[in-house]
C-alpha cells in the first residue's frame, strides 16, 4: 500500500499540500483535455484525432513544468521561447472557437483572465511561467 510513499517535509501539512497540488494539476489538466475533446467534436473533428496527439500536449506540459521549476527557483522568467503576449493571443482564439462552437467557454475564459492579469502586471514579454508571479506574493 505504501510502495509509492515519499517523504515530503517535517512540517505538519506539507504532505497534504503536496497531495492537493498534485490533485489540482490532475483535475485542471483533465478538464483541459475534456474541453479540448469537446471543442474538436463540436467542430466536426473526431476527438480520436486529438487523443492521438496526447504525447505532444503531455510533452509540452512536461517541458513547461521543467522550465517553470528553473525560473521559479531563479525568480527570473525571461527567455527566448514564447512570450505571454503570444500565449494570451492563442487563448483568446480558443475562447472564440469555443463560443462559436457553442460549447462552454468558462474554462478557457478563466485561463484567459489569469493570463491577462499577468499582462496587466507588465509580464507580457516574459515566458509563460511568469504567471506564477500573479499567483503568489513574490515580487
Secondary structure, 3 states (H helix, E strand, C coil): CCCCCCCCCCCCCHHHHHHHHHHHHHHHHHHHHHHHHHHHHHCCCCHHHHHCCHHHHHHHHHHHHHHHHHHHHHCCCCCCCCEHHHHHHHHHHHHHHHHHCCCCCHHHHHHHHHHHHHHHCCCCCCEHHHHHHHHCCCC
